[in-house]
Amino acid sequence: MFSVFDESRIFVAACRHRFVLLACDMICSGELAKYPLAILDHLMTVYGENGSCAYDIGCAFLKTLNTSSLGPRACALGLRMMVGAFHGHAHNRKCQLDWHPMYISGTGHTEGEGCEHIFSSSNKLAQST
């Protein structure tokens, strides 16, 4: 009866300044597409046009986004998916050229790994819980 409260982890969205914008509990299902889709739905509603989002698997996730009900809105708003700099090095060279923030106009000096920095700095909290 109470298995709905079995949180297994969290899924967060952070801005390029590493402030957490959104967080949702992941309930015993692993990292499924519903979490980033829900986050992107809210971000597109709040921030509107010409946004960008770095995700570890942004290159593959774009296909999921485009085939979802959010696809037309993401396209109309000009949402640009990226793969963060750290994770991008695990992808092939063509993927890096298409998806790495360093090669995408308008991303400034962001590396797209804000969530990794947040999780890294929060590791100290685990010792106290």
DSSP file (Angstrom, degrees, kcal/mol; ACC not computed):
  #  RESIDUE AA STRUCTURE BP1 BP2  ACC     N-H-->O    O-->H-N    N-H-->O    O-->H-N    TCO  KAPPA ALPHA  PHI   PSI    X-CA   Y-CA   Z-CA
    1    1 A M              0   0    0      0, 0.0     3,-0.5     0, 0.0     0, 0.0   0.000 360.0 360.0 360.0 -37.4    0.0    0.0    0.0
    2    2 A F    >   +     0   0    0      1,-0.2     3,-1.9     2,-0.1     4,-0.1   0.271 360.0 105.4 -98.6  12.4    2.8    2.4    0.8
    3    3 A S  G >   +     0   0    0      1,-0.3     3,-1.9     2,-0.2    -1,-0.2   0.737  66.2  73.8 -65.1 -19.8    5.1    1.4   -2.0
    4    4 A V  G 3  S+     0   0    0     -3,-0.5    -1,-0.3     1,-0.3    -2,-0.1   0.738  92.8  56.2 -63.4 -20.0    4.2    4.6   -3.8
    5    5 A F  G <  S+     0   0    0     -3,-1.9     2,-1.7     1,-0.1    -1,-0.3   0.334  74.6 114.5 -93.5   7.1    6.4    6.4   -1.2
    6    6 A D    <   -     0   0    0     -3,-1.9    22,-0.8    -4,-0.1     2,-0.3  -0.578  50.0-170.2 -80.5  84.5    9.4    4.3   -2.1
    7    7 A E  E     -A   27   0A   0     -2,-1.7    20,-0.2    20,-0.2     3,-0.1  -0.581  14.0-178.7 -75.9 134.8   11.7    7.0   -3.5
    8    8 A S  E     -     0   0A   0     18,-3.1     2,-0.3     1,-0.4    19,-0.2   0.709  61.4 -35.8-106.4 -26.6   14.8    5.6   -5.1
    9    9 A R  E     -A   26   0A   0     17,-1.1    17,-3.3    21,-0.1    -1,-0.4  -0.950  61.5 -98.6-173.2-174.4   16.5    8.9   -6.2
   10   10 A I  E     -A   25   0A   0     -2,-0.3     2,-0.5    15,-0.2    15,-0.2  -0.905  14.1-148.2-124.8 156.2   15.8   12.4   -7.5
   11   11 A F  E     -A   24   0A   0     13,-2.6    13,-2.3    -2,-0.3     2,-0.3  -0.993  27.1-175.1-120.5 123.8   15.9   14.0  -10.9
   12   12 A V  E     -A   23   0A   0     -2,-0.5     2,-0.4    11,-0.2    11,-0.2  -0.811  22.4-152.1-122.4 159.2   16.9   17.6  -11.0
   13   13 A A  E     -A   22   0A   0      9,-2.4     8,-3.2    -2,-0.3     9,-1.6  -0.999  21.1-176.6-125.2 132.9   17.2   20.5  -13.4
   14   14 A A  E     -A   20   0A   0     -2,-0.4     6,-0.2     6,-0.3   101,-0.2  -0.940  22.9-121.2-129.4 150.4   19.7   23.2  -12.7
   15   15 A C    >   -     0   0    0      4,-2.2     3,-2.2    -2,-0.3     4,-0.1  -0.291  43.3 -92.9 -79.7 174.8   20.6   26.5  -14.5
   16   16 A R  T 3  S+     0   0    0      1,-0.3    95,-0.2     2,-0.1    97,-0.1   0.656 127.4  60.5 -65.3 -13.9   24.1   27.2  -15.8
   17   17 A H  T 3  S-     0   0    0      2,-0.1    -1,-0.3    93,-0.0     3,-0.1   0.335 119.4-110.8 -93.1   5.9   24.9   28.9  -12.5
   18   18 A R    <   +     0   0    0     -3,-2.2     2,-0.5     1,-0.3    -2,-0.1   0.768  69.0 143.3  70.4  30.5   24.2   25.6  -10.7
   19   19 A F        -     0   0    0     -4,-0.1    -4,-2.2    99,-0.0     2,-0.4  -0.865  56.9-116.5 -94.1 133.3   21.0   26.7   -8.9
   20   20 A V  E     +A   14   0A   0     -2,-0.5    -6,-0.3    -6,-0.2     3,-0.1  -0.571  35.2 176.6 -71.2 122.4   18.4   23.9   -8.7
   21   21 A L  E     +     0   0A   0     -8,-3.2     2,-0.3    -2,-0.4    -7,-0.2   0.834  65.6   3.8 -92.7 -41.8   15.4   24.9  -10.7
   22   22 A L  E     -A   13   0A   0     -9,-1.6    -9,-2.4     2,-0.0    -1,-0.3  -0.984  58.3-174.7-144.8 151.4   13.3   21.8  -10.4
   23   23 A A  E     -A   12   0A   0     -2,-0.3     2,-0.4   -11,-0.2   -11,-0.2  -0.987   3.7-175.8-145.9 140.4   13.5   18.5   -8.6
   24   24 A C  E     -A   11   0A   0    -13,-2.3   -13,-2.6    -2,-0.3     2,-0.3  -0.995  28.7-114.1-136.6 146.9   11.2   15.4   -8.7
   25   25 A D  E     -A   10   0A   0     -2,-0.4     2,-0.6   -15,-0.2   -15,-0.2  -0.566  22.8-139.6 -75.7 136.1   11.3   12.2   -6.8
   26   26 A M  E     -A    9   0A   0    -17,-3.3   -18,-3.1    -2,-0.3   -17,-1.1  -0.888  16.7-148.9 -96.6 121.1   12.0    9.1   -8.9
   27   27 A I  E     -A    7   0A   0     -2,-0.6   -20,-0.2   -20,-0.2   -21,-0.1  -0.790  51.8 -66.8-100.2  98.6    9.7    6.3   -7.6
   28   28 A C  S    S+     0   0    0     -2,-0.9    -1,-0.1   -22,-0.8   -21,-0.1   0.559 110.6  98.8  43.7  19.8   11.3    2.8   -7.9
   29   29 A S  S    S-     0   0    0      1,-0.3    -1,-0.2     3,-0.0    -2,-0.0   0.451  79.1-128.0-116.5   0.1   11.2    2.9  -11.7
   30   30 A G        -     0   0    0      1,-0.1     2,-1.5     2,-0.1    -1,-0.3  -0.270  57.6 -33.1  79.5-174.1   14.8    3.8  -12.6
   31   31 A E  S    S+     0   0    0     -5,-0.1     2,-0.2     3,-0.1    -1,-0.1  -0.630  78.1 167.1 -87.2  87.6   15.7    6.7  -14.9
   32   32 A L    >   -     0   0    0     -2,-1.5     3,-1.1     1,-0.1    -2,-0.1  -0.519  50.0-105.9 -96.9 167.1   12.9    6.6  -17.4
   33   33 A A  T 3> S+     0   0    0      1,-0.2     4,-2.2    -2,-0.2     5,-0.2   0.691 107.8  78.1 -66.9 -18.6   12.0    9.2  -20.0
   34   34 A K  H 3> S+     0   0    0      1,-0.2     4,-2.0     2,-0.2    -1,-0.2   0.833  90.3  54.8 -63.3 -29.8    9.0   10.4  -18.0
   35   35 A Y  H <> S+     0   0    0     -3,-1.1     4,-2.3     2,-0.2    -1,-0.2   0.972 111.8  38.7 -71.0 -54.0   11.3   12.4  -15.6
   36   36 A P  H  > S+     0   0    0      0, 0.0     4,-2.8     0, 0.0     5,-0.2   0.861 116.0  54.7 -65.4 -30.8   13.1   14.5  -18.2
   37   37 A L  H  X S+     0   0    0     -4,-2.2     4,-2.3     2,-0.2    -2,-0.2   0.924 109.7  46.1 -65.2 -42.5    9.9   15.0  -20.2
   38   38 A A  H  X S+     0   0    0     -4,-2.0     4,-1.8    -5,-0.2    -1,-0.2   0.911 114.2  48.5 -64.9 -41.9    8.1   16.3  -17.1
   39   39 A I  H  X S+     0   0    0     -4,-2.3     4,-2.6     1,-0.2    -2,-0.2   0.937 112.9  47.2 -62.9 -47.4   11.0   18.6  -16.3
   40   40 A L  H  X S+     0   0    0     -4,-2.8     4,-2.8     1,-0.2     5,-0.3   0.867 107.2  57.5 -64.9 -36.3   11.2   19.9  -19.9
   41   41 A D  H  X S+     0   0    0     -4,-2.3     4,-1.6    -5,-0.2    -1,-0.2   0.936 111.9  41.7 -57.8 -46.1    7.4   20.5  -20.0
   42   42 A H  H  X S+     0   0    0     -4,-1.8     4,-2.3     2,-0.2    -2,-0.2   0.918 114.0  51.4 -69.0 -43.4    7.7   22.7  -17.0
   43   43 A L  H  X S+     0   0    0     -4,-2.6     4,-3.1     1,-0.2     5,-0.5   0.896 109.9  49.7 -62.3 -40.2   10.8   24.5  -18.2
   44   44 A M  H  X S+     0   0    0     -4,-2.8     4,-1.4     1,-0.2    -1,-0.2   0.876 111.1  50.3 -66.6 -35.5    9.3   25.3  -21.6
   45   45 A T  H  < S+     0   0    0     -4,-1.6    -2,-0.2    -5,-0.3    -1,-0.2   0.910 119.2  36.5 -66.4 -42.0    6.2   26.6  -19.9
   46   46 A V  H  < S+     0   0    0     -4,-2.3    -2,-0.2     1,-0.1    -3,-0.2   0.922 129.1  28.3 -78.6 -46.2    8.2   28.9  -17.6
   47   47 A Y  H  < S-     0   0    0     -4,-3.1    -3,-0.2    -5,-0.2    -2,-0.2   0.687  85.1-172.6 -99.0 -19.3   11.1   30.0  -19.8
   48   48 A G     <  +     0   0    0     -4,-1.4     3,-0.5    -5,-0.5    -1,-0.2  -0.389  41.8  30.2  73.1-135.7    9.6   29.9  -23.3
   49   49 A E  S    S+     0   0    0      1,-0.2    29,-0.2    -2,-0.1    28,-0.1  -0.135 109.1  12.7 -73.5 155.3   11.6   30.4  -26.5
   50   50 A N  S    S+     0   0    0     27,-3.0    -1,-0.2     1,-0.2    28,-0.2   0.781  80.0 153.3  58.7  37.9   15.3   29.7  -27.4
   51   51 A G        -     0   0    0     -3,-0.5    29,-2.2    26,-0.4     2,-0.3  -0.473  28.2-154.3 -87.9 165.0   16.1   27.5  -24.4
   52   52 A S  E     -b   80   0B   0     27,-0.2     2,-0.4    -2,-0.1    29,-0.2  -0.982   4.8-164.7-138.3 153.4   18.8   24.9  -24.2
   53   53 A C  E     -b   81   0B   0     27,-2.4    29,-2.4    -2,-0.3     2,-0.5  -0.984   8.4-151.7-142.5 125.1   19.1   21.8  -22.1
   54   54 A A  E     +b   82   0B   0     -2,-0.4     2,-0.3    27,-0.2    29,-0.2  -0.838  22.7 169.4 -97.1 134.0   22.1   19.6  -21.5
   55   55 A Y    >   -     0   0    0     27,-2.1     3,-2.5    -2,-0.5     4,-0.2  -0.992  45.2-116.2-143.7 142.4   21.4   16.0  -20.6
   56   56 A D  T 3  S+     0   0    0     -2,-0.3     3,-0.2     1,-0.3    -1,-0.1   0.833 120.4  26.2 -49.3 -37.7   23.9   13.1  -20.4
   57   57 A I  T 3> S+     0   0    0      1,-0.1     4,-3.1     2,-0.1     3,-0.5  -0.196  79.8 138.4-119.2  39.8   22.1   11.4  -23.3
   58   58 A G  H <>  +     0   0    0     -3,-2.5     4,-1.5    24,-0.3    25,-0.2   0.814  69.3  58.4 -55.4 -33.9   20.7   14.5  -25.0
   59   59 A C  H  4 S+     0   0    0     -4,-0.2     4,-0.4     1,-0.2    -1,-0.2   0.921 115.7  33.4 -65.0 -44.4   21.5   13.2  -28.4
   60   60 A A  H >> S+     0   0    0     -3,-0.5     4,-0.9     1,-0.2     3,-0.8   0.836 113.9  60.4 -78.9 -34.4   19.4   10.1  -28.0
   61   61 A F  H 3X S+     0   0    0     -4,-3.1     4,-2.8     1,-0.2     5,-0.2   0.789  90.0  70.4 -66.7 -27.0   16.8   11.8  -25.8
   62   62 A L  H 3X S+     0   0    0     -4,-1.5     4,-2.8     1,-0.2    -1,-0.2   0.872  95.4  54.2 -58.3 -36.5   15.9   14.3  -28.6
   63   63 A K  H <> S+     0   0    0     -3,-0.8     4,-1.6    -4,-0.4    -1,-0.2   0.915 110.1  46.6 -62.9 -42.2   14.3   11.4  -30.5
   64   64 A T  H  X S+     0   0    0     -4,-0.9     4,-0.8     2,-0.2    -2,-0.2   0.925 113.3  48.9 -64.2 -45.1   12.1   10.6  -27.5
   65   65 A L  H >< S+     0   0    0     -4,-2.8     3,-0.9     1,-0.2     6,-0.5   0.926 110.5  50.5 -60.1 -46.3   11.2   14.3  -27.1
   66   66 A N  H 3< S+     0   0    0     -4,-2.8    -1,-0.2     1,-0.3    -2,-0.2   0.811 112.0  46.7 -65.7 -30.6   10.3   14.7  -30.7
   67   67 A T  H 3< S+     0   0    0     -4,-1.6    -1,-0.3    -5,-0.2    -2,-0.2   0.531 100.7  85.2 -89.5  -5.8    8.0   11.6  -30.7
   68   68 A S  S X< S-     0   0    0     -3,-0.9     3,-1.2    -4,-0.8    -3,-0.0  -0.314  99.1 -99.8 -84.9 174.5    6.3   12.7  -27.5
   69   69 A S  T 3  S+     0   0    0      1,-0.2     4,-0.4     2,-0.1    -1,-0.1   0.667 123.0  60.8 -68.2 -15.0    3.4   15.1  -27.2
   70   70 A L  T 3> S+     0   0    0     -5,-0.2     4,-2.7     1,-0.2     5,-0.3   0.624  80.0  90.4 -83.8 -14.8    5.9   17.8  -26.3
   71   71 A G  H <> S+     0   0    0     -3,-1.2     4,-2.4    -6,-0.5     5,-0.2   0.893  84.8  46.7 -52.3 -52.8    7.8   17.5  -29.6
   72   72 A P  H  > S+     0   0    0      0, 0.0     4,-2.5     0, 0.0    -1,-0.2   0.891 115.1  47.3 -60.4 -38.5    5.9   20.1  -31.6
   73   73 A R  H  > S+     0   0    0     -4,-0.4     4,-2.2     2,-0.2    -2,-0.2   0.914 111.1  50.9 -69.5 -41.3    6.0   22.6  -28.7
   74   74 A A  H  X>S+     0   0    0     -4,-2.7     5,-2.4     1,-0.2     4,-0.6   0.905 113.1  46.9 -60.7 -41.1    9.8   22.0  -28.2
   75   75 A C  H ><5S+     0   0    0     -4,-2.4     3,-0.9    -5,-0.3    -2,-0.2   0.931 111.9  49.3 -65.6 -46.2   10.3   22.6  -31.9
   76   76 A A  H 3<5S+     0   0    0     -4,-2.5    -2,-0.2     1,-0.3    -1,-0.2   0.835 112.4  48.5 -63.9 -33.2    8.2   25.7  -32.0
   77   77 A L  H 3<5S-     0   0    0     -4,-2.2   -27,-3.0    -5,-0.1   -26,-0.4   0.552 111.2-120.9 -84.4  -8.1   10.0   27.2  -29.0
   78   78 A G  T <<5 -     0   0    0     -3,-0.9    -3,-0.2    -4,-0.6     2,-0.2   0.820  41.5-177.7  73.6  31.0   13.5   26.4  -30.5
   79   79 A L      < -     0   0    0     -5,-2.4     2,-0.5    -6,-0.2   -27,-0.2  -0.443  10.5-155.3 -64.4 132.0   14.6   24.2  -27.6
   80   80 A R  E     -b   52   0B   0    -29,-2.2   -27,-2.4    -2,-0.2     2,-0.2  -0.949   0.8-152.2-115.6 118.3   18.1   23.0  -28.2
   81   81 A M  E     +b   53   0B   0     -2,-0.5     2,-0.3   -29,-0.2   -27,-0.2  -0.604  18.3 179.4 -85.0 149.6   19.3   19.8  -26.6
   82   82 A M  E     -b   54   0B   0    -29,-2.4   -27,-2.1    -2,-0.2     2,-0.5  -0.887  28.6-125.1-138.2 169.0   23.0   19.3  -25.8
   83   83 A V        -     0   0    0     16,-2.3   -27,-0.2    -2,-0.3    30,-0.1  -0.993  41.0-110.5-115.3 127.2   25.3   16.7  -24.2
   84   84 A G     >  -     0   0    0     -2,-0.5     4,-2.8    28,-0.3    28,-0.2  -0.097  26.1-111.2 -56.5 155.4   27.3   18.0  -21.3
   85   85 A A  H  > S+     0   0    0     26,-3.3     4,-0.9     1,-0.2    27,-0.1   0.878 115.0  48.0 -58.3 -43.5   31.1   18.4  -21.8
   86   86 A F  H >4 S+     0   0    0     25,-0.3     3,-0.6     1,-0.2     4,-0.2   0.947 118.9  38.6 -64.7 -48.4   32.0   15.6  -19.3
   87   87 A H  H >4 S+     0   0    0      1,-0.2     3,-1.5     2,-0.2     4,-0.3   0.787 105.2  69.3 -74.1 -26.8   29.6   13.1  -20.8
   88   88 A G  H >< S+     0   0    0     -4,-2.8     3,-1.5     1,-0.3    -1,-0.2   0.790  87.1  66.4 -62.0 -28.1   30.2   14.3  -24.4
   89   89 A H  T << S+     0   0    0     -4,-0.9    -1,-0.3    -3,-0.6    -2,-0.2   0.698  95.3  57.5 -69.3 -16.9   33.8   12.8  -24.3
   90   90 A A  T <  S+     0   0    0     -3,-1.5    -1,-0.3    -4,-0.2    -2,-0.2   0.561  96.9  80.4 -85.4  -9.4   32.2    9.3  -24.0
   91   91 A H  S <  S-     0   0    0     -3,-1.5     5,-0.0    -4,-0.3    -3,-0.0  -0.539  93.4 -91.8 -94.1 163.1   30.4    9.9  -27.3
   92   92 A N     >  -     0   0    0     -2,-0.2     4,-2.2     1,-0.1     5,-0.2  -0.186  41.2-100.9 -71.0 169.1   31.9    9.6  -30.8
   93   93 A R  H  > S+     0   0    0      1,-0.2     4,-2.4     2,-0.2     5,-0.2   0.872 120.6  52.1 -62.0 -41.3   33.4   12.6  -32.6
   94   94 A K  H  > S+     0   0    0      1,-0.2     4,-1.7     2,-0.2    -1,-0.2   0.914 110.1  49.7 -62.8 -41.2   30.4   13.3  -34.8
   95   95 A C  H  > S+     0   0    0      1,-0.2     4,-2.4     2,-0.2     5,-0.3   0.916 109.5  52.0 -62.1 -42.9   28.1   13.3  -31.8
   96   96 A Q  H  X S+     0   0    0     -4,-2.2     4,-2.3     1,-0.2     7,-0.3   0.910 108.4  50.7 -60.8 -42.5   30.5   15.7  -30.0
   97   97 A L  H  < S+     0   0    0     -4,-2.4    -1,-0.2     1,-0.2    -2,-0.2   0.838 118.4  38.4 -65.4 -32.5   30.5   18.1  -33.0
   98   98 A D  H  < S+     0   0    0     -4,-1.7    -2,-0.2    -5,-0.2    -1,-0.2   0.773 131.3  22.9 -86.6 -28.1   26.7   18.1  -33.1
   99   99 A W  H  < S+     0   0    0     -4,-2.4   -16,-2.3    -5,-0.2    -3,-0.2   0.568  86.4 108.0-122.9 -12.9   25.9   18.1  -29.4
  100  100 A H    ><  -     0   0    0     -4,-2.3     3,-1.9    -5,-0.3     4,-0.3  -0.531  66.7-132.5 -74.4 132.7   28.8   19.5  -27.3
  101  101 A P  G >  S+     0   0    0      0, 0.0     3,-1.3     0, 0.0     6,-0.3   0.787 103.1  67.3 -56.7 -28.2   28.1   23.0  -25.9
  102  102 A M  G 3  S+     0   0    0      1,-0.3    -5,-0.1     9,-0.1     6,-0.1   0.797 105.9  41.6 -62.5 -27.2   31.5   24.2  -27.1
  103  103 A Y  G <  S+     0   0    0     -3,-1.9     2,-0.6    -7,-0.3    -1,-0.3   0.333  96.0  92.9-102.9   6.2   30.3   23.8  -30.7
  104  104 A I  S X  S-     0   0    0     -3,-1.3     3,-1.4    -4,-0.3     4,-0.2  -0.896  76.7-126.2-107.4 119.7   26.8   25.2  -30.2
  105  105 A S  T 3  S+     0   0    0     -2,-0.6    -2,-0.1     1,-0.2    -3,-0.0  -0.343  90.4  25.0 -62.2 136.1   26.3   28.9  -30.8
  106  106 A G  T 3  S+     0   0    0     -2,-0.0    -1,-0.2     2,-0.0     0, 0.0   0.387  88.0 103.2  94.2  -3.1   24.8   30.8  -27.9
  107  107 A T    X   -     0   0    0     -3,-1.4     3,-1.7    -6,-0.3    -2,-0.1   0.523  62.8-162.7 -90.8  -3.5   25.8   28.6  -25.1
  108  108 A G  T 3   -     0   0    0      1,-0.2    -1,-0.3    -4,-0.2    -4,-0.1  -0.333  60.0 -30.2  62.3-136.6   28.6   30.8  -23.8
  109  109 A H  T 3  S+     0   0    0     -2,-0.0    -1,-0.2     2,-0.0    -7,-0.1   0.140  95.5 134.0-103.3  18.5   31.0   29.1  -21.5
  110  110 A T    <   -     0   0    0     -3,-1.7    -3,-0.1     1,-0.1   -93,-0.0  -0.392  40.3-164.3 -68.8 146.1   28.6   26.6  -20.1
  111  111 A E        -     0   0    0    -95,-0.2   -26,-3.3   -10,-0.1   -25,-0.3   0.499  33.2-128.0-106.4  -7.4   29.8   23.0  -19.8
  112  112 A G  S    S+     0   0    0    -28,-0.2   -28,-0.3   -27,-0.1     3,-0.1   0.730  79.5 107.5  73.3  22.6   26.3   21.6  -19.3
  113  113 A E     >  +     0   0    0      1,-0.1     4,-1.7   -97,-0.1     3,-0.2  -0.055  28.2 126.7-122.5  32.0   27.2   19.6  -16.2
  114  114 A G  H  > S+     0   0    0      1,-0.2     4,-2.2     2,-0.2     5,-0.1   0.879  74.3  53.0 -57.8 -41.0   25.5   21.7  -13.4
  115  115 A C  H  > S+     0   0    0      1,-0.2     4,-2.8     2,-0.2    -1,-0.2   0.879 105.6  54.5 -65.0 -36.7   23.7   18.7  -12.0
  116  116 A E  H  > S+     0   0    0     -3,-0.2     4,-2.4     1,-0.2    -1,-0.2   0.911 109.2  48.3 -62.3 -41.3   27.0   16.7  -11.7
  117  117 A H  H  X S+     0   0    0     -4,-1.7     4,-2.3     2,-0.2    -2,-0.2   0.906 111.9  49.7 -64.3 -41.7   28.5   19.6   -9.7
  118  118 A I  H  X S+     0   0    0     -4,-2.2     4,-1.5     2,-0.2    -2,-0.2   0.940 113.3  45.0 -63.1 -47.5   25.4   19.7   -7.4
  119  119 A F  H  X S+     0   0    0     -4,-2.8     4,-0.7     1,-0.2    -1,-0.2   0.886 111.7  53.6 -65.5 -37.6   25.4   16.0   -6.8
  120  120 A S  H >< S+     0   0    0     -4,-2.4     3,-0.8    -5,-0.2     4,-0.3   0.921 111.5  44.3 -62.6 -43.9   29.2   16.0   -6.2
  121  121 A S  H >< S+     0   0    0     -4,-2.3     3,-0.6     1,-0.2    -1,-0.2   0.742 109.8  56.9 -74.4 -21.0   28.9   18.7   -3.6
  122  122 A S  H >X S+     0   0    0     -4,-1.5     3,-1.5     1,-0.2     4,-0.7   0.566  80.1  89.3 -85.8  -7.1   25.9   17.1   -1.9
  123  123 A N  H XX S+     0   0    0     -3,-0.8     3,-0.7    -4,-0.7     4,-0.5   0.821  80.0  62.4 -58.1 -30.3   27.8   13.8   -1.3
  124  124 A K  H X4 S+     0   0    0     -3,-0.6     3,-0.7    -4,-0.3     4,-0.4   0.799  94.7  61.9 -65.4 -27.6   28.9   15.2    2.0
  125  125 A L  H X> S+     0   0    0     -3,-1.5     3,-1.4     1,-0.2     4,-0.5   0.815  89.5  68.8 -68.6 -29.4   25.2   15.3    3.1
  126  126 A A  H X< S+     0   0    0     -4,-0.7     3,-0.8    -3,-0.7    -1,-0.2   0.810  91.4  60.9 -61.3 -29.5   24.8   11.6    2.8
  127  127 A Q  T << S+     0   0    0     -3,-0.7    -1,-0.3    -4,-0.5    -2,-0.2   0.764 104.8  48.8 -67.9 -24.2   27.1   11.0    5.8
  128  128 A S  T <4        0   0    0     -3,-1.4    -1,-0.2    -4,-0.4    -2,-0.2   0.488 360.0 360.0 -97.0  -2.9   24.8   12.9    8.0
  129  129 A T    <<        0   0    0     -3,-0.8    -1,-0.2    -4,-0.5    -2,-0.2   0.464 360.0 360.0-102.8 360.0   21.5   11.2    7.1
